[in-house]
Amino acid sequence: MKLLVTGGAGYVGSVVTAQLLEAGHEVIVLDDLSTGHADAVPAGARLVHGTLRERAAEVLADGGEGSFDAVLHFAAKSLVGESVQKPWLYWDGNLGESLALLDAMRETGTSRIVFSSTAATYGEPEETPIVETAPTRPTNPYGMSKLAIDTALAEYARLFGFGAVSLRYFNVAGARLVEGGEAQGERHAVETHLIPNVLKVARGEKESVSVFGEDYPTPDGTCLRDYIHVVDLGVAHLLALDACAPSTHQIFNLGSGSGYSVREVIDMCREVTGHPIPAEVGPRRPGDPAVLVASSEKIRTGLGWKPERDLRAMVTDAWTFVQGR
Ligand code: UFG
């Protein structure tokens, strides 16, 4: 297939681009490089530099009507804290840019789309594990903007026959490593995620890691999260691409179905790196739910997907990736 990947210079987008190329697809990446890196785009994909508003219509129109088979839409701002400080960046940068993309797709007759949605659309869950029919009550503008895009996709499916799939990611971790080949992994300038921050301590870039709260109603008092290996996440995108059906918007949670505490993650990083990794307990981070674990039943039965790589593999691959940089 001929595919447009928005945000293909970012963490998840670059991994999935590599997997799409490996599967024999032709990939054009559109990325404004505001947080991504040009050298993260896998060789074999063509990079077009620009925002969706600036370039999506032109790229999709190139070669005539309907020449792209589908779009995989990763381009987004994804810092929860920043979204609370500067919500306009999220309404405009996520929702506004996405609407420009959807209209460019409509105008050029490209109607298949796989979208990176998020667990943040659910907010504080009433029940765990979270199923796709759970109430969506995001607690920050990041989650709200992603939920609004999910809603727009449902509308475009109903009104214009789009075949759309929203994948609601839980906690993505790990890297894609190929022996003797290029690697793709997490390279955020502003790093808020747990595993890369813990690995910074093992690398000697930070003295200790902060544990954000130890008084949650969980077995060891720290938050539980559902970690998913970025390669397993990518596999789900390839399955979702095949599952796009006209006039239908489907939503799938993407997590492993089991939770690990912050302390368990730090312990795994200690085992993998052999570094003592000092940890200091600090206050809770505002807006963090105690437990976020996906029910992955729907994607397992609907698309035949299952996670193959455990927490040890995520930490090991992330560690190999950062050491290679
Ligand atoms: N944490 C620490 N110390 C750190 C970093 C994180 O204790 O230095 C804790 C957090 O408080 C949280 C857990 O580690 O309990 C995981 O935090 P991350 O920042 O790695 O991930 P989140 O669960 O906050 O974020 C994920 C996705 C977001 C999404 C969010 C939904 O990465 O994109 O889930 O709540 F919005």
Boltz pocket constraint, residues with backbone or C-beta under 6 A from the ligand:
constraints:
  - pocket:
      binder: B
      contacts: [[A, 78], [A, 80], [A, 118], [A, 119], [A, 120], [A, 142], [A, 169], [A, 170], [A, 171], [A, 172], [A, 192], [A, 193], [A, 194], [A, 195], [A, 197], [A, 209], [A, 210], [A, 211], [A, 212], [A, 213], [A, 223], [A, 224], [A, 225], [A, 262], [A, 285], [A, 287], [A, 288], [A, 289], [A, 292]]
      max_distance: 6.0
